[in-house]
Amino acid sequence: LYKNIAITRGREKVEDLGSITGAINIRALDARRKDARWSINMRYPKSNVIVITGTTNKSFEILPGAYDIEVATAPRQWNRNVKVSAGKETVIDLGCTTGVLIVKTADAEKKDTRYNVRIMKSENNEQAAFTVSNKPIEIVQGTYNVEVPSAPVQVRKDIKVVAGEETVTEFLTDAQKTVEAPPAKTKR
């Protein structure tokens, strides 16, 4: 709301109203210490209403106020009650918060086997991520339990992932039986 702005008939008057928006930039590095491009959602505090979406390492304008910011890493990272001021850029520097986890699965002949892998936080067994074995996943630094649904199910507990480093855990599994697809039908 702007007060005491006088306008005279037939005259032009220019007033500098200043900036009505602020800017925010969430800086983040991936596990290889390069600029990360993770999705972010900005919400009103204590609300599920998304105000704006964007990506890390890219500045964007937003109205002044306080926001909760969700960064789409595995698992998600939250910055609560971040204040944005008019005419200023708020910078949140997350730095390098992720490491790489590789869950290797192989049979007795050392041939790679493929499984869906469940990754859970060690402290509460809350699900943190899903991935496929023998494929790297970038995950937030922490301690995790890793579950491979082989027969029988195998679990490794307290696997430590360190930011900026690669962690490998290996499982010996039985060879999976593959089902051949029926021959394709051809039109004549």
N, C-alpha and C positions, 0 to 999 in steps of 0.2 A: 504494500500500500504506500503510495507516494502522495505527500501533502504539499500544499502551497505552491503549486505549479500554475502560474498565471499565463493565460493565452490572450493576446490582443488581436482584434479583428484586423485582417490584412497583413499581419506580420508573421514571420516564421521564427519560432523559438526552438533551439536545440538544447536539450538537457541531457547530461550524462547520468543515466540511471544506475550505472555500475553493472556488475555482473550479477545475474540472478541465479546462476547455476554454479555448481562446484564440479570438480573432476575427481575421478578415482583411478588409480593404477595399482593393480596387484601384480607385483613382480615375483616370478617363480622360476626356478631352475629344475630341469628334470634330472634323472639319475646320472646322465652323462654330462651334467653341468652346462647344459645349453638351455636357451630360453624355452620354457614349456608353454604349450598351448592347451590349457585345460579350460573347460567351460566353467563359468561362474554364474550363480544366481544371487541377486540381491533382493532381500525381503525386508518388510517392515519388522521391527523387533517383536519377538514372540508371536509371529504370524506365519501363515503358510502362503501369504499373498506375495507373489514374485513381482517386484517393481520393474526390474530390468535384468537382462541377461547379457553376458559378454564373454570375453576370454582373457586369460592372464597375459601380462606383458603388453597390454594395449589400454591406453587411457581413454575414458569416455566420460561424457558429461551427465550429471544427474542433479536433481534438486537437493538443496541442503537438507540435512536431517541425520538421523541415526539409522543404521541398517545392520542386519545380520547378513553375512556373506558366506555362501556355501561354495567351496572349490571342489570340482568333480574329479578328485583323485580316488584311488582305491585304498582304504576306505575314505569317505568324504571328510574334508577338513572344514571347520567352521571358525569364523572370526565374528564374534558377537559385539553388538553395540558400537559399530564403527561410525565415527562422526565425520560428516562431509560439510564443509563450510563454503559459503558463497565466495566466488572469486579465487578459490585456492584449490590446489591439487592435493588430495590425500593419497599418500603412497604407503602401501603395505608390502613390506619386503619379506616374503616367505623364505627366500633362499632355497637351498637344496633340501627337500624334505623326503624325497623318495629314493629307494634303492631298487635293484632288480632281483627278482626271485625266479629261479628256474627249478621246476620240479621235473626231474628226469625219471622216466619209467622205462625199464628194459626187462626182457625175459632172460632165461638162463643162458641162451645163446648170444646174449648182448645185443639183440635186435630191439630197436625202440618199439615200445607199445604206446598206444594213445588212450588216455583216460581223461574224463572231466575231473578237475581237481577243485576241492573246496578249501578255502583258506579262512580260518577263524582267528579272532583275537584270543591270545592265551589267557588273559585275565578273566574273561567272562564267556568265552566260546561263542561270542557274537560273530555272525558271518561278516567277513571283511571283503571277500572277492571270490569270484569263480574264474577259472582259467582252464586251459587244456595242457596236459603234460608235454614236456619237451619244447615248450614255447615260453620265452621270457615274459614276465608281467612286471610292470612298474607299480610299486606299492609303497605306501607311507612307512617310514622307519618305525619299527616296533618288533614285538615278539608275537609269533603266530603259531597255531597248530595247523598242520597240513593233512588233509584226508584224501586218500586215493581209493575209489570204490572198486578195488580189485576183489578177487575171491580168495581169501577173506579180505574185508576192508582193512586197510593199513592207515595208521595215524602216526605222524611224527609230531612231538610236542616241543614247544619252546624253541622254534626256529627264529633266530635273530636276523632281522633285516636292518642293515645300516645304510643311511643316506649316502648316495654317491658310490655305493659298492654293489657288487654282484654276489648273491648268495645262491648256492646250489645244494639241493637235497636230492638224494637218489633213492629209488624204490625198486626192488626186484619183484617182478610180477610174473604170473603164468602167461604163456602165449594166449592171446585172445583168439577165439574161434571166429572166423569170418564167414558170413553167409553170402554165397554167390547170388548175384542178381539174376533173375530170369532173363533169357535172351530177349532182346528188343523185337517187337513185332514190326514187320515191314509191310507197307501197303503196296499192293500190285495193281 
